[in-house]
Structures are given as structure tokens and as C-alpha cells.
Amino acid sequence: MTKLLLRLFVQETDTPDGRARVGSLAGAVGIVCNVLLFLGKVIAGTLAGSVAIAADGWNNLSDAASSIVTLLGFRFSRKPADAHHPYGHARAEYLSGLCVAVLILFIGVELAKSSIGKILAPEPV
């Protein structure tokens, strides 16, 4: 499937522009797939009465947000050089990756704090 998408939407992957196209394609596919997974899991979780399935759907929505940050990073990296950025904007890719990593780390820390709190002070289900 990956080769088909690359053949249809990206002709060259060896150039900086081709690299940005691959990143943009990956971000767009990630957004579409994660939003579809979100909708399916939330509907299935609601119909089945399963909080776990619905919560996993919300996790997919946060993954879609990460894909949006990645997509924006690749869009900014394609901007040509200007007076303030004489070497171009290619580092935007790395900054968007850093933003996604910080977002994932923040979510992980919050989930760990919540889990530890539930272990130390359990509540009846």
C-alpha cells in the first residue's frame, strides 16, 4: 500500500522536495486513518458499553493531533529561504518532531500520575 501511495502522489523521494512530499503524505494518511479509527472505536465503545474501547478511540484522536503537527512541520519546511532564514526552513521538520515527542511525553506523565493516584487511593468500580 505504501509503494502504491508513493507512486501515485510522490514521484521523487531523493530530493528535499520529495522528502517533504513523503512527510506530507504520511501526515495526511495518519490524520485520515486516526480520525476513522476514532469514530469507529467511539461508536463501538458506546454501543458495547465499553469505556476501554471508547478511551482507545480518544487515544487515536490524540494521534491524529500528532499527525497534524507533523504535517505542519513538513509544510513549514518547504518554505524557501528568506532574509531572516538564509538557509531555508528545513529545521521545521525537527521542531515538529520535538513537539510530538513532548506531547507524547506529557500524556505519558499525566497517565502515570493518574494511574499511581488510582493505585494509592482505589475507588470501587
Legacy VTK file of the C-alpha trace (Angstrom):
# vtk DataFile Version 3.0
C-alpha trace
ASCII
DATASET POLYDATA
POINTS 125 float
0.000 0.000 0.000
2.867 2.349 0.828
4.501 1.833 -2.556
1.195 2.481 -4.313
0.630 5.738 -2.420
4.204 6.886 -3.101
3.873 6.035 -6.795
0.570 7.931 -7.054
1.428 11.052 -5.026
5.239 11.336 -4.885
7.448 10.861 -7.914
10.907 11.505 -6.420
11.848 10.780 -2.826
15.570 11.604 -3.029
15.212 15.388 -3.277
14.359 17.735 -0.371
11.028 18.496 -2.061
10.355 14.785 -2.449
11.162 14.237 1.218
8.671 16.955 2.170
6.050 15.360 -0.084
6.571 11.985 1.597
6.210 13.626 5.014
3.072 15.459 3.959
1.587 12.269 2.552
2.390 10.361 5.743
0.838 13.105 7.870
-2.324 13.220 5.768
-2.724 9.433 5.784
-2.134 9.422 9.555
-4.825 12.044 10.111
-7.413 10.259 7.965
-6.741 6.810 9.453
-6.705 8.026 13.058
-9.919 10.027 12.660
-11.642 6.992 11.120
-10.336 4.784 13.941
-11.522 7.359 16.485
-15.033 7.388 15.053
-15.240 3.603 14.796
-13.920 2.948 18.287
-16.025 5.587 19.996
-19.167 4.294 18.284
-18.272 0.663 19.067
-17.370 1.523 22.660
-20.601 3.425 23.158
-22.757 0.669 21.647
-20.946 -2.059 23.619
-20.835 -0.004 26.817
-17.032 -0.392 26.952
-15.118 2.516 28.425
-11.817 0.909 27.365
-12.729 0.837 23.671
-14.046 4.408 23.777
-10.892 5.560 25.602
-8.741 3.903 22.946
-10.725 5.848 20.354
-9.837 9.100 22.106
-6.203 7.967 22.048
-6.495 7.711 18.257
-7.757 11.288 18.161
-4.634 12.433 20.025
-2.571 10.506 17.452
-4.365 12.475 14.736
-3.316 15.678 16.505
0.290 14.458 16.406
-0.083 13.844 12.677
-1.362 17.405 12.234
1.762 18.755 13.964
3.917 16.576 11.695
2.042 17.764 8.609
2.500 21.409 9.621
6.210 20.810 10.200
6.660 19.458 6.692
4.619 22.324 5.233
6.796 24.916 7.003
9.988 23.124 5.974
9.106 23.584 2.292
9.183 27.384 2.551
12.111 28.868 0.618
14.933 30.830 2.187
14.255 34.461 3.084
16.103 37.359 4.735
15.557 36.013 8.255
16.229 32.370 7.317
19.033 32.392 4.715
19.399 28.578 4.816
15.666 27.887 4.484
13.169 26.383 6.887
14.186 22.699 6.773
14.665 22.545 10.553
10.893 22.860 10.991
10.734 19.088 10.445
12.895 18.508 13.507
10.970 21.023 15.592
7.653 19.375 14.731
9.138 16.008 15.716
10.243 17.536 19.013
6.724 18.905 19.599
5.206 15.464 19.002
7.742 13.869 21.362
6.972 16.424 24.093
3.228 15.868 23.595
3.629 12.093 23.943
5.863 12.506 26.996
3.365 14.884 28.623
0.473 12.489 28.015
2.543 9.595 29.400
3.433 11.510 32.572
-0.200 12.512 33.110
-1.377 8.923 32.635
1.302 7.671 35.048
0.268 10.236 37.689
-3.386 9.286 37.267
-2.586 5.564 37.480
-0.456 5.953 40.601
-3.211 8.041 42.181
-5.750 5.269 41.459
-3.419 2.656 42.944
-2.808 4.649 46.121
-6.458 5.613 46.550
-8.589 2.930 44.860
-12.249 3.599 44.149
-14.975 0.992 43.769
-15.877 0.237 40.163
LINES 1 126
125 0 1 2 3 4 5 6 7 8 9 10 11 12 13 14 15 16 17 18 19 20 21 22 23 24 25 26 27 28 29 30 31 32 33 34 35 36 37 38 39 40 41 42 43 44 45 46 47 48 49 50 51 52 53 54 55 56 57 58 59 60 61 62 63 64 65 66 67 68 69 70 71 72 73 74 75 76 77 78 79 80 81 82 83 84 85 86 87 88 89 90 91 92 93 94 95 96 97 98 99 100 101 102 103 104 105 106 107 108 109 110 111 112 113 114 115 116 117 118 119 120 121 122 123 124
